[in-house]
Amino acid sequence: MTNRSTPALPDQADYATVHTDIVALLESARRAAARSVNALMTAILGDWPPHCRI
């Protein structure tokens, strides 16, 4: 018969670190996406006369 020991539970600090890293990654991706969309919209709509409505 094998001796089964209880697996060690990860520390709460490990979860907090992973959570913080994921939040930072998502915020960075959101900002990059917003910059890309803004650049594209500026390139597409930049030549429109100011009196034209979209």
C-alpha positions in Angstrom: 0.0 0.0 0.0 1.3 3.4 -0.9 1.4 6.3 1.6 -0.6 9.2 0.2 0.2 12.5 1.7 -2.1 15.4 1.5 -1.0 17.7 -1.3 0.2 21.1 -0.2 -2.3 23.9 -0.8 -0.9 26.9 -2.7 -0.3 30.0 -0.5 -2.8 32.9 -0.8 0.1 35.1 -1.7 0.6 32.9 -4.8 -3.0 33.5 -5.9 -2.7 37.2 -5.3 0.5 37.3 -7.4 -1.1 35.4 -10.3 -4.3 37.6 -10.0 -2.2 40.8 -10.1 -0.2 39.6 -13.1 -3.4 38.6 -15.0 -5.0 42.0 -14.2 -1.9 43.9 -15.4 -1.8 41.8 -18.6 -5.5 42.5 -19.4 -5.2 46.2 -18.7 -2.1 46.4 -21.0 -4.0 44.5 -23.7 -7.0 46.8 -23.3 -4.9 49.9 -23.7 -3.1 48.5 -26.7 -6.4 47.6 -28.4 -7.7 51.1 -27.7 -4.6 52.7 -29.2 -5.0 50.5 -32.3 -8.6 51.4 -32.7 -7.9 55.1 -32.2 -5.1 55.1 -34.7 -7.3 53.3 -37.3 -10.3 55.6 -36.7 -8.0 58.6 -37.1 -6.5 57.3 -40.3 -9.9 56.5 -41.7 -11.8 59.6 -40.6 -9.0 62.1 -40.5 -9.7 63.4 -44.0 -13.4 64.0 -43.5 -14.4 67.7 -43.4 -15.4 68.8 -39.9 -18.9 69.6 -41.0 -19.7 66.0 -42.1 -21.5 63.8 -39.6 -20.6 60.2 -39.2 
